[in-house]
Amino acid sequence: MDSGMKVGLPTEPQGVSDGKTARQKSMEKAAEGFESFFIFSMLKEMGKTAHFGQKSYAEETEMSIFYEKVADYLAARGIGIKEVILKYLTNKG
């Protein structure tokens, strides 16, 4: 039943921010994306070493999705690659 009332996530008050510029946020997102891709690539290569016979297309797709989700989770928590990239970019950029 829709009462017409919309409830959304709280927003920041006007003029209040976390102190990060759009460039910094963009660099952090890109660094985390690279970290996720790196982890995904490692997981995919490790999966190739497990010889359990020929995998079907569906099984390969399922494992690829699994690796992607695990990589995103680990990258969000951080394994240190993002921090190294950001440190390099802020010193050289």
ZIHUUR-V87517 format. One record per helix or strand of 2 or more residues. SS is the DSSP state (alpha for helix, beta for strand). FROM is the first residue (numbers start at 0). TO is the last residue. Records with the same first field share a line. If there is no record, write none. Layout:
SS=FROM-TO + FROM-TO
//
This chain:
alpha=21-48 + 56-76 + 80-91
//
